Amino acid sequence: MTNQTVEFKALPLHDAEEQKKKKKSGDENEERGNWGKKLDFMLSCVGYAVGLGNIWRFPYLCYRNGGGAFLVPYLMMLCFAGLPMFILELGFGQFASRGCIGVWSISPLFKGLGYSMCFITAIVCIYYNVIICYTLFYLYASFTKNLPWSECNRAWNTENCMVSKAGDNSTIANTTMNYTRPSQEFWDKYVLDRSSGLEELGGIRWQICLCLLLAWVIVFLCIAKGVKSSGKVVYVTATFPYLVLFILLIRGLTLDGAWDGIVYYIKPDFKKLKDASIWKDAAVQIFYSLGIGWGSLQTMASYNKFHNNYYRDGRCSLSTFDTRPLTKLPGCGMLSSLLASTAAQVYWLALSSSV
């Protein structure tokens, strides 16, 4: 028998540290990392689907397309188009473990599609951050005893500014149809400092610039450590909208004309289903709400572990999405109240001007 010597080579220090980090983090993908918990990924999908469309876009489509009748094409598009493509994109991203550009290495001919997804998402992120900027500005301006957009005695108000309530004859008796609300003048004259036209650029509002900078700083802090930090942020960002919607529901139900909106939402006009534009609007709303074709679903799923049950996670996320028609009630109620209030004021203005 020959004596065989076995040599044991010590691992370099940096390799040993990487092994310790891998065991500690439990990440299957060392280079890109993985979600800390399955709930992080599911809440990210829920938060990605629930957004501003619950407040402004869906109620508008309901009013334009027959109220509750719009739910028929909406749910059909959800079942036959939205759900299959949602699950498909999750599986595609998880299998490739790459983002919306690298995932198309499976077929280089469609790689331009990945670049277009990334470009469109970048544009949406820019204009959504502008909306966050305006939100921060209004939040700061609201920390006063009297809201600056509820009065006409501010420096930016004009002679046409008028505070009125629906059916208040004493306020509208000596006015004409040419009047503006204090909230409109606050937006045009103070927040935006809007110029007379495109030929006049105007100045830079430093307050808006600071709010926009703060919005981008918040975004940076949320994604600074990739999915490890964003996965924790979604515990707030994905659940907080439901709290806001519940508060808006309570507030909307207390406004004048809110019940008319709820009734219009519940009692559908099925005659409008004959119009093809309703089905088109339903399909657009599904793609807009679920974010299909934007590349974000593929990117989020790419941080899952390879053998993760994405079908189950996708169904659990979509089960929350299926209950979203109930979250449209606040928007429908508030929109109906707004329309009723505006219609009443226009009526009294027309009546007083005719007299």
C-alpha positions in Angstrom: 0.0 0.0 0.0 1.2 3.4 -0.9 0.9 6.2 1.6 -1.2 9.0 0.2 -1.0 12.4 1.8 -4.0 14.6 1.7 -3.3 18.3 1.7 -5.8 20.7 3.3 -5.7 24.2 1.8 -7.0 27.0 3.9 -9.6 29.2 2.3 -8.6 32.8 1.8 -9.9 35.2 4.4 -12.3 36.9 2.0 -13.8 33.6 0.8 -14.4 32.5 4.4 -16.1 35.8 5.1 -18.3 35.4 2.1 -19.3 31.9 3.2 -20.2 33.3 6.6 -22.3 36.0 5.1 -24.1 33.6 2.8 -25.0 31.3 5.7 -26.1 34.3 7.8 -28.3 35.8 5.1 -29.5 32.6 3.6 -29.5 34.0 0.1 -29.5 31.5 -2.8 -28.3 34.1 -5.2 -25.1 35.5 -3.8 -24.7 38.2 -6.5 -28.2 39.7 -6.5 -29.6 38.6 -3.2 -33.1 37.3 -2.4 -36.1 38.5 -0.5 -35.8 38.2 3.2 -39.2 36.7 3.6 -42.0 35.5 1.3 -44.2 38.1 2.8 -41.9 40.8 1.5 -42.4 39.7 -2.0 -46.2 39.3 -1.6 -46.6 42.8 -0.1 -44.5 44.2 -2.8 -46.9 42.8 -5.4 -49.9 44.1 -3.4 -48.4 47.6 -3.0 -47.5 47.6 -6.7 -51.1 47.0 -7.6 -52.8 49.3 -5.1 -52.2 52.9 -5.9 -53.6 56.2 -7.1 -55.8 54.5 -9.6 -58.1 53.5 -6.7 -58.9 57.2 -6.0 -59.1 58.9 -9.4 -59.0 56.6 -12.4 -61.4 53.7 -11.6 -64.2 56.0 -10.2 -64.0 58.1 -13.4 -64.2 55.0 -15.6 -67.2 53.7 -13.6 -69.1 57.0 -14.1 -68.3 57.1 -17.8 -69.1 53.4 -18.4 -72.4 52.7 -16.7 -71.4 52.5 -13.0 -71.4 48.9 -11.7 -71.9 47.6 -15.2 -68.2 48.3 -15.7 -67.4 45.6 -13.3 -68.5 42.9 -15.8 -65.8 43.6 -18.4 -63.4 44.5 -15.7 -63.7 41.1 -13.9 -63.7 39.3 -17.3 -60.5 41.0 -18.3 -59.0 40.3 -14.9 -59.7 36.5 -15.2 -58.9 35.9 -18.9 -56.1 38.4 -19.4 -54.8 39.9 -16.2 -54.3 36.8 -14.0 -52.6 34.6 -16.6 -50.2 37.3 -17.7 -49.5 38.2 -14.0 -48.6 34.6 -13.2 -46.6 34.3 -16.4 -44.4 37.3 -15.7 -43.7 36.2 -12.1 -42.6 32.7 -13.4 -40.5 34.2 -16.2 -38.7 36.5 -13.8 -38.1 33.9 -11.1 -36.8 31.4 -13.6 -34.3 33.8 -15.2 -33.3 35.5 -11.9 -32.7 38.7 -13.9 -34.3 42.1 -14.4 -36.6 43.2 -17.2 -33.6 43.6 -19.6 -31.5 40.6 -18.8 -34.5 38.3 -18.7 -34.8 38.6 -22.5 -31.4 36.9 -23.1 -33.6 33.9 -23.6 -34.5 35.5 -26.9 -32.2 38.3 -27.9 -34.6 39.4 -30.7 -36.9 40.8 -28.0 -34.2 42.5 -25.9 -35.4 45.8 -27.2 -38.7 45.1 -25.4 -36.8 45.0 -22.1 -35.2 48.3 -22.8 -38.6 49.8 -23.6 -40.0 48.5 -20.4 -37.2 50.0 -18.4 -37.6 53.4 -20.2 -41.4 53.5 -19.7 -41.0 52.6 -16.0 -38.4 55.3 -15.6 -40.8 57.9 -17.0 -43.6 56.8 -14.7 -41.2 56.9 -11.7 -40.3 60.5 -12.6 -43.9 61.8 -12.9 -45.0 59.8 -9.8 -42.3 61.4 -7.8 -43.6 64.8 -8.9 -47.0 63.8 -7.5 -45.2 62.9 -4.2 -43.5 66.3 -4.3 -46.9 68.1 -4.5 -48.2 65.9 -1.7 -45.3 66.8 0.5 -45.8 70.5 -0.3 -49.5 70.3 0.6 -48.7 68.3 3.7 -46.4 71.1 4.9 -48.8 73.8 4.0 -51.6 72.1 5.9 -49.9 72.6 9.3 -51.8 75.8 9.9 -55.0 76.7 11.8 -56.7 77.9 8.6 -55.9 76.1 5.4 -54.3 78.5 2.8 -56.5 77.1 0.0 -59.8 77.8 1.9 -59.6 81.6 2.1 -59.5 84.4 -0.4 -57.5 86.9 1.7 -54.1 85.6 0.7 -51.5 87.6 -1.2 -51.9 85.4 -4.3 -55.7 85.7 -4.5 -57.3 87.7 -7.2 -60.6 89.7 -7.3 -62.4 86.8 -8.9 -61.7 84.5 -5.9 -64.9 83.5 -4.1 -65.6 81.1 -1.2 -69.1 79.6 -1.7 -71.2 76.7 -0.6 -73.9 74.9 -2.6 -77.2 76.7 -2.3 -75.8 79.7 -0.4 -77.7 82.6 -2.1 -76.2 85.3 0.0 -72.7 84.5 -1.2 -73.5 84.1 -4.8 -76.2 86.8 -5.2 -73.9 89.6 -6.7 -71.5 87.4 -8.7 -71.2 86.3 -12.3 -70.1 83.1 -13.9 -66.5 84.3 -14.0 -65.2 83.3 -10.6 -62.4 81.0 -9.3 -62.1 79.0 -6.1 -59.4 79.7 -3.5 -58.1 76.2 -4.0 -57.7 76.7 -7.7 -55.8 80.0 -7.2 -53.7 78.4 -4.5 -52.6 75.8 -7.1 -52.1 78.1 -10.0 -50.8 81.2 -8.3 -48.9 79.9 -5.3 -47.9 76.3 -5.8 -47.0 76.4 -9.5 -46.7 80.1 -10.0 -48.1 79.4 -13.5 -47.1 81.7 -16.3 -49.3 83.1 -19.0 -48.2 80.5 -21.6 -45.5 78.4 -23.1 -43.7 81.4 -24.4 -43.0 82.6 -20.8 -40.9 80.1 -18.9 -41.3 81.8 -15.5 -39.1 81.3 -12.4 -38.2 78.3 -10.4 -40.2 77.6 -7.3 -37.5 76.7 -4.7 -40.2 75.2 -2.4 -41.2 72.7 -5.1 -37.5 72.0 -5.8 -36.9 71.1 -2.1 -40.0 68.9 -1.9 -38.9 67.1 -5.1 -35.4 66.6 -3.7 -36.9 65.2 -0.5 -39.1 62.8 -2.5 -36.0 61.5 -4.3 -34.1 61.1 -1.0 -37.0 59.1 0.4 -37.0 56.8 -2.7 -33.2 56.4 -2.4 -33.4 55.4 1.3 -36.1 52.9 0.5 -34.0 51.1 -2.2 -30.5 51.8 -0.9 -29.9 48.2 0.1 -32.0 46.6 -2.6 -34.7 44.1 -1.7 -33.4 44.0 1.9 -34.5 47.5 2.5 -37.4 47.8 0.1 -38.8 44.5 1.5 -39.2 46.1 4.9 -40.6 49.4 3.6 -43.5 47.6 1.9 -44.9 46.6 5.3 -45.9 50.3 5.5 -46.4 51.4 1.9 -48.5 48.3 1.0 -50.8 48.5 4.1 -51.1 52.3 4.5 -53.2 52.9 1.4 -55.9 50.6 2.8 -56.0 52.8 5.9 -56.2 55.9 3.8 -59.0 54.4 1.7 -60.9 53.5 4.8 -60.6 57.1 6.1 -61.7 58.4 2.7 -64.6 56.1 2.8 -65.8 57.4 6.1 -65.2 61.0 4.9 -66.9 60.4 1.6 -70.0 58.9 3.1 -70.5 62.1 5.2 -70.4 64.4 2.2 -73.6 65.7 0.4 -74.4 63.6 -2.7 -72.2 60.7 -1.7 -75.1 58.2 -1.6 -76.0 59.1 -5.2 -72.5 57.9 -6.2 -72.8 54.7 -4.2 -76.2 54.0 -5.8 -74.9 54.6 -9.2 -72.0 52.2 -8.4 -74.4 49.5 -7.2 -77.2 49.9 -9.8 -75.5 49.3 -13.2 -76.6 50.4 -16.6 -76.1 47.2 -18.7 -77.1 48.9 -21.9 -73.6 50.5 -22.1 -72.0 47.0 -22.4 -72.9 47.1 -26.1 -70.2 49.8 -26.5 -66.8 48.4 -27.4 -65.0 51.3 -25.7 -66.1 50.0 -22.3 -64.3 46.7 -22.9 -61.3 48.6 -24.1 -61.3 50.7 -21.0 -61.6 47.6 -18.8 -58.6 46.0 -20.5 -56.5 49.2 -20.1 -57.4 49.5 -16.5 -56.4 45.9 -15.8 -53.0 46.3 -17.4 -52.6 49.7 -15.7 -53.5 48.3 -12.2 -51.6 45.0 -12.3 -48.6 46.7 -14.0 -48.4 44.0 -16.7 -45.8 44.6 -19.4 -43.9 47.2 -17.4 -41.1 44.8 -16.3 -41.5 45.5 -12.6 -43.2 42.1 -11.9 -40.4 40.3 -13.6 -37.8 42.3 -11.6 -39.5 41.7 -8.3 -39.9 37.9 -9.0 -36.3 37.6 -10.0 -35.3 38.1 -6.3 -37.2 34.9 -5.3 -35.5 31.7 -4.7 -35.4 29.4 -7.7 -37.8 26.8 -6.3 -40.2 29.3 -4.7 -43.9 28.5 -5.3 -44.6 31.7 -7.3 -48.0 30.4 -8.4 -49.2 30.3 -4.8 -47.7 33.7 -4.0 -49.2 35.2 -7.1 -52.6 33.9 -6.3 -52.4 35.2 -2.7 -51.4 38.6 -4.0 -54.2 38.6 -6.5 -56.8 37.5 -3.9 -56.2 40.9 -2.4 -56.5 42.5 -5.8 -59.9 40.7 -6.4 -61.4 42.7 -3.4 -60.3 46.0 -4.9 -63.7 46.9 -6.3 -64.7 47.5 -2.7 -61.9 50.0 -2.4 -63.4 52.1 -5.2 -66.4 53.1 -3.0 -64.5 56.1 -1.4 -63.6 57.4 -4.8 -67.1 57.0 -6.2 -68.7 58.6 -3.2 -66.3 61.6 -3.1 -66.6 62.1 -6.9 -70.4 62.1 -6.7 -70.3 64.6 -3.9 -67.9 66.8 -5.9 -70.2 66.7 -8.9 -73.3 67.4 -6.9 -71.7 70.3 -5.1 -70.3 71.7 -8.4 -73.6 71.3 -10.2 -75.5 73.1 -7.4 -73.1 76.0 -7.4 -73.3 76.4 -11.2 -77.1 76.3 -11.0 -77.3 79.1 -8.4 -74.7 81.1 -10.3 -76.8 80.8 -13.5 -79.9 81.7 -11.6 -78.5 84.8 -10.0 -76.9 86.0 -13.3 -80.2 85.6 -15.1 -82.0 87.6 -12.5 
